[in-house]
Amino acid sequence: MPYIKVPEFQSNEIIDPDQFNDAFLPFTNMNLDGENFMDQSLGPDQIPANISLTDTSNITRTVNSFGSQSINMQTDFTFDPLQSTSSSYSGIRKSKVNHPGLNHIKLTGLEAGEKFIIRVSCAIDIQDGGWRTYYHGIPPYFKIGLVQFPGESSADLTEGSSSALTKPLHSTVAHYRVAFTGKVPSASSISQEASLEHDPNTKYLDQNYNSDYSYRDNRFGEDGEDYDPRTNKSGMPFSGYHSYTTAYLHEQGVGDNSTQAFGVMCWFGGQSRGMESDGDSGGIDGCRSPSKDEPAIIRDFKLFVYQVKK
Amino acid sequence: MSLKFPNVRPDRGEIIEPDDLNQNLKQFVDEINGNLTHDNLSDFDLEQSMFKDETFSEVYQSSLEATGDWDVMSSGFIVSKDSAGYTRVDSNDKSMPLVNFIAERDGYIIVDFTASFVWRGSGLLNEEEFEVYHKIEKHYPVDHKKIYWGNKSMLPAGGWIGSVGAGTVPDSPGGLGYHPRDKLSVEASDGSGPFTTSLKARDFPQGRWLVDGLDRFAVKFRVVSNGNEICESGWVYNGVDRNSVFLTGVIPVRAGRNEIRTEVAGAMLQSIYGTSSGIRAKDSDGDKGQFFPKSLYSSRDVAMPLPKSEAKTFSTDASQDPDVTINLGIDCAVQASNLVVQYRKA
């Protein structure tokens, strides 16, 4: 900082000409910086427009958005990039499994100390699959979080690609699950069709018997579960609507790759139907166990980055 | 103000005293050493490169991450069971995200805060509640013995709870559920019976709709700046047993040290009902109660500390598998959290 200092002349002493000239030297080659100015010394008219938060020189891809993407339910953790005990994920990235829309934003030419704020928001819809129909049933949950792709460009982030450097940012991870579920459609109080098919002498209490029994009869019509338009869909009572938003500060470290990409990855699973799979039942044969592994839907997705520099 | 003129202006023929020179130089030295203002700038545009980084903004981050599996509550921040108030440090000395910074001048901050949390446990308080919430009785016209749901489950009862499960022996319904291959016993259409049908329990699953599920526990979060609340979430219930919140807000800050903290509170929320006086009290229509007086809320959503958790085995009167182990109480842990603070200099 260019604080300047000049010699002090003593009273009653003759001023030497060189001393006099030297007193003005600090003024001859000044290079002012912010320390020379008072706080709040500049008016708005002296500050260039778009100076703060608008530097995009390092940002190759600023925003990524899409309307809707389905994510298929998994039966194991093979494609789970967000396992809390792992600092990296080396498995493959698939759009309908763990990398919705292969979304990402990209930063290039980075130097140590540069800072970026990354924000993401989306809604997640999870159907009520009737996972607690049976005693030991457990509904699935949805994981989502930001992931860093060091050194990768858009050309690298393709369907089926992988990199052992893929790094989940665990502080941004969220899980979603509604603890309760409905029951997979079947007339558990016995339907008329089931009675006629299996034991005609059996008493049934479905809507054919009395419309007041609709609450005990979720076949929604005569043809049973297989033809029920509400099966595992909007008619079930505990469908989940979840909202995910997060913000993350990336500070480029010394020795980090000068190219960085960031995206959102996810995983959907963890369910147990509490019963062996049943492919034979349904309709007049009653309930099909919760085997309709409806995908979750990510929608209204937006990923955004800006640099905090000035 | 920065328009300066020499203090001492010697007249012609006057001998200059050195101190006069000191005074005149001091005028300009003081000005340049930190007191220049826009008056000292000529009419030209400053370029962006003339402003150093972080001239207008600074940004900070603090994070919390689970140290292990999210199903292990101690790997995250354990929500207090000693108080229904806000806490920032848990029983393992783990802290919620915190940013502490020195503002060089007055300004304001923008906060972005995310927290993800999980619940585990039945939420039952005692054996009496186990009887109320977990017992599944037969549903006419199907006939079966009592079943108690929830053996070793970490989920609360609510919605549909099934009685067809892993009963160890077919045709022997008991504490661990009705065997899937059991044939349902159903009353006949002429009212006789019940008789054993060919309908298998797995195809016509029995159970219970629990309209009033155990969705009475909740957490809430807030972000505070030097003790002043910036934003707060409100109660988020355990019915969504894996969930997250996102909070954002803006608040002015003074020059000097500033501390931005995040806090979480967990509680069991219950409404307390009162009654108007006397069993013959009138209701809102002016009618006298026949059996019970009109009840009213005396207080809604009263916050009590979360219940302690404990695995306890209950002996039931189910004919088989009578012992059911229930995870009483409920735990909540914040497994991930991130706080970003942007300081904008005014």
Chai-1 contact restraints between the chains, C-beta under 6 A:
chainA,res_idxA,chainB,res_idxB,connection_type,confidence,min_distance_angstrom,max_distance_angstrom,comment,restraint_id
A,Y3,B,N33,contact,1.0,0.0,6.0,A-B,restraint_1
A,I4,B,V29,contact,1.0,0.0,6.0,A-B,restraint_2
A,I4,B,I32,contact,1.0,0.0,6.0,A-B,restraint_3
A,V6,B,L25,contact,1.0,0.0,6.0,A-B,restraint_4
A,V6,B,V29,contact,1.0,0.0,6.0,A-B,restraint_5
A,E8,B,N22,contact,1.0,0.0,6.0,A-B,restraint_6
A,F9,B,P18,contact,1.0,0.0,6.0,A-B,restraint_7
A,F9,B,L21,contact,1.0,0.0,6.0,A-B,restraint_8
A,F9,B,N22,contact,1.0,0.0,6.0,A-B,restraint_9
A,S11,B,P18,contact,1.0,0.0,6.0,A-B,restraint_10
A,S11,B,D19,contact,1.0,0.0,6.0,A-B,restraint_11
A,I15,B,P18,contact,1.0,0.0,6.0,A-B,restraint_12
A,N36,B,I32,contact,1.0,0.0,6.0,A-B,restraint_13
A,N36,B,L36,contact,1.0,0.0,6.0,A-B,restraint_14
A,F37,B,L36,contact,1.0,0.0,6.0,A-B,restraint_15
A,M38,B,N35,contact,1.0,0.0,6.0,A-B,restraint_16
A,M38,B,T37,contact,1.0,0.0,6.0,A-B,restraint_17
A,D39,B,R105,contact,1.0,0.0,6.0,A-B,restraint_18
A,S41,B,T37,contact,1.0,0.0,6.0,A-B,restraint_19
A,S41,B,H38,contact,1.0,0.0,6.0,A-B,restraint_20
A,L42,B,H38,contact,1.0,0.0,6.0,A-B,restraint_21
A,G43,B,H38,contact,1.0,0.0,6.0,A-B,restraint_22
A,Q46,B,H38,contact,1.0,0.0,6.0,A-B,restraint_23
A,Q46,B,L46,contact,1.0,0.0,6.0,A-B,restraint_24
A,P48,B,Q48,contact,1.0,0.0,6.0,A-B,restraint_25
A,I51,B,Q48,contact,1.0,0.0,6.0,A-B,restraint_26
A,S52,B,F56,contact,1.0,0.0,6.0,A-B,restraint_27
A,S52,B,S57,contact,1.0,0.0,6.0,A-B,restraint_28
A,S84,B,A66,contact,1.0,0.0,6.0,A-B,restraint_29
A,S84,B,D69,contact,1.0,0.0,6.0,A-B,restraint_30
A,S84,B,W70,contact,1.0,0.0,6.0,A-B,restraint_31
A,T85,B,G68,contact,1.0,0.0,6.0,A-B,restraint_32
A,K115,B,V59,contact,1.0,0.0,6.0,A-B,restraint_33
A,R132,B,W160,contact,1.0,0.0,6.0,A-B,restraint_34
A,T133,B,G162,contact,1.0,0.0,6.0,A-B,restraint_35
A,T133,B,P205,contact,1.0,0.0,6.0,A-B,restraint_36
A,Y134,B,G162,contact,1.0,0.0,6.0,A-B,restraint_37
A,Y134,B,V164,contact,1.0,0.0,6.0,A-B,restraint_38
A,Y134,B,G165,contact,1.0,0.0,6.0,A-B,restraint_39
A,Y135,B,G162,contact,1.0,0.0,6.0,A-B,restraint_40
A,Y135,B,G165,contact,1.0,0.0,6.0,A-B,restraint_41
A,Y135,B,G177,contact,1.0,0.0,6.0,A-B,restraint_42
A,H136,B,G165,contact,1.0,0.0,6.0,A-B,restraint_43
A,Y141,B,R242,contact,1.0,0.0,6.0,A-B,restraint_44
A,H170,B,E65,contact,1.0,0.0,6.0,A-B,restraint_45
A,H170,B,A336,contact,1.0,0.0,6.0,A-B,restraint_46
A,S171,B,S63,contact,1.0,0.0,6.0,A-B,restraint_47
A,S171,B,E65,contact,1.0,0.0,6.0,A-B,restraint_48
A,S171,B,A336,contact,1.0,0.0,6.0,A-B,restraint_49
A,S171,B,N338,contact,1.0,0.0,6.0,A-B,restraint_50
A,T172,B,N338,contact,1.0,0.0,6.0,A-B,restraint_51
A,V173,B,A336,contact,1.0,0.0,6.0,A-B,restraint_52
A,A174,B,S116,contact,1.0,0.0,6.0,A-B,restraint_53
A,A174,B,S244,contact,1.0,0.0,6.0,A-B,restraint_54
A,H175,B,R242,contact,1.0,0.0,6.0,A-B,restraint_55
A,Y176,B,R242,contact,1.0,0.0,6.0,A-B,restraint_56
A,R177,B,D241,contact,1.0,0.0,6.0,A-B,restraint_57
A,R177,B,R242,contact,1.0,0.0,6.0,A-B,restraint_58
A,V178,B,V240,contact,1.0,0.0,6.0,A-B,restraint_59
A,A179,B,L155,contact,1.0,0.0,6.0,A-B,restraint_60
A,A179,B,P156,contact,1.0,0.0,6.0,A-B,restraint_61
A,A179,B,G239,contact,1.0,0.0,6.0,A-B,restraint_62
A,A179,B,D241,contact,1.0,0.0,6.0,A-B,restraint_63
A,F180,B,G158,contact,1.0,0.0,6.0,A-B,restraint_64
A,F180,B,G159,contact,1.0,0.0,6.0,A-B,restraint_65
A,F180,B,G213,contact,1.0,0.0,6.0,A-B,restraint_66
A,T181,B,G159,contact,1.0,0.0,6.0,A-B,restraint_67
A,G182,B,W160,contact,1.0,0.0,6.0,A-B,restraint_68
A,K183,B,W160,contact,1.0,0.0,6.0,A-B,restraint_69
A,S188,B,F204,contact,1.0,0.0,6.0,A-B,restraint_70
A,S188,B,P205,contact,1.0,0.0,6.0,A-B,restraint_71
A,S188,B,Q206,contact,1.0,0.0,6.0,A-B,restraint_72
A,H198,B,S198,contact,1.0,0.0,6.0,A-B,restraint_73
A,H198,B,L199,contact,1.0,0.0,6.0,A-B,restraint_74
A,D199,B,T197,contact,1.0,0.0,6.0,A-B,restraint_75
A,D199,B,S198,contact,1.0,0.0,6.0,A-B,restraint_76
A,N201,B,A188,contact,1.0,0.0,6.0,A-B,restraint_77
A,N201,B,S189,contact,1.0,0.0,6.0,A-B,restraint_78
A,T202,B,V186,contact,1.0,0.0,6.0,A-B,restraint_79
A,T202,B,T197,contact,1.0,0.0,6.0,A-B,restraint_80
A,K203,B,P141,contact,1.0,0.0,6.0,A-B,restraint_81
A,K203,B,E187,contact,1.0,0.0,6.0,A-B,restraint_82
A,K203,B,S189,contact,1.0,0.0,6.0,A-B,restraint_83
A,F238,B,G159,contact,1.0,0.0,6.0,A-B,restraint_84
A,T245,B,F246,contact,1.0,0.0,6.0,A-B,restraint_85
A,T246,B,T114,contact,1.0,0.0,6.0,A-B,restraint_86
A,A247,B,D112,contact,1.0,0.0,6.0,A-B,restraint_87
A,A247,B,V340,contact,1.0,0.0,6.0,A-B,restraint_88
A,L249,B,V59,contact,1.0,0.0,6.0,A-B,restraint_89
A,L249,B,Q61,contact,1.0,0.0,6.0,A-B,restraint_90
A,L249,B,V340,contact,1.0,0.0,6.0,A-B,restraint_91
A,S281,B,D203,contact,1.0,0.0,6.0,A-B,restraint_92
A,D285,B,D203,contact,1.0,0.0,6.0,A-B,restraint_93
A,G286,B,D203,contact,1.0,0.0,6.0,A-B,restraint_94
A,G286,B,F204,contact,1.0,0.0,6.0,A-B,restraint_95
A,C287,B,D203,contact,1.0,0.0,6.0,A-B,restraint_96
A,C287,B,P205,contact,1.0,0.0,6.0,A-B,restraint_97
A,V308,B,S57,contact,1.0,0.0,6.0,A-B,restraint_98
A,V308,B,V59,contact,1.0,0.0,6.0,A-B,restraint_99
A,K309,B,D53,contact,1.0,0.0,6.0,A-B,restraint_100
A,K310,B,F51,contact,1.0,0.0,6.0,A-B,restraint_101
A,K310,B,T55,contact,1.0,0.0,6.0,A-B,restraint_102
A,K310,B,F56,contact,1.0,0.0,6.0,A-B,restraint_103
